[in-house]
């Protein structure tokens, strides 16, 4: 393990201890215990649908903030020639490594997994460029979103694609959720239920009531499908704990990348609500 990797791990732990960073990797570790083939298929389908492809044969893909590694695995299963995964959280790196261990016998792809930060310009520059740069719901958790967005752009090869998802700016509502997330992370782990359960009720009671009126109060919970392959519970924990937390309006992201030579190919918004807007950009030069 080199000095830079040791430094990344130390910085991550300091931020966790100070309450300035959620341990995404630990949430992913628990999620792996419930990972099913169906959830892996969901991840692969969402990647296919947004990219508008049925195969990634001959393509290279980098997964920035790879989390559990489920989308890196999906890229491998879609035939990508080369996949590179990195994450700032050491537990997330371990999760991706476990996925690779479980499914390595069926993968012909060259799949590299390592710890790294998208905010580290020297590290990012050492990676080269890729046909597809993928970062779903990650760059707004770095603490320096616009710098992270800029560094991600440098990884896209000419003619390549950038697929990102960024939290939607809801104004005062986003400010409220930022306060909830900060409170959650500043509490001792044994006390976090004081924030998690009220937030859980806020997120799920309206849906449950609607189901109750139809005579199926828990239908939405049981049938919950995330395009990231997550379970409903792990999605709630990820949302409530997800800190640092930044947001942007769709037009801000569009203008940011247009000025850098990218063309918007596809956009899926969250309808102005809580959640991520998804962008697929093409780099012309």
Buried (B, 14 or more C-beta within 10 A) or exposed (E): EEEBBEEBBEBBBEBBEEBBBBBBBBBBBEBBEEBEEEBBEBBBBBBBEBBEBEEBEEBBBBBBBBBBBBBBBBBBBBBBBBBBBBBBBBBBBBBBBBBBEEBEEEBEBEBBBBBBBBBBEEBBEEBEBBBBBBBBBBBBBBBBBBBBBBBBBEBBBEEBBBBBBBBBBBEEEBEEBBEBBBBBBBBEEEEBEEBBEEBBEEBBEEBBEEBEEEEEBEBBBEEBBBBBBBBBBBBBBBBBBBBBBBBBBBEBBBEBBEEBBBEBBBEBEBEEEBBBBBBBBBBEE
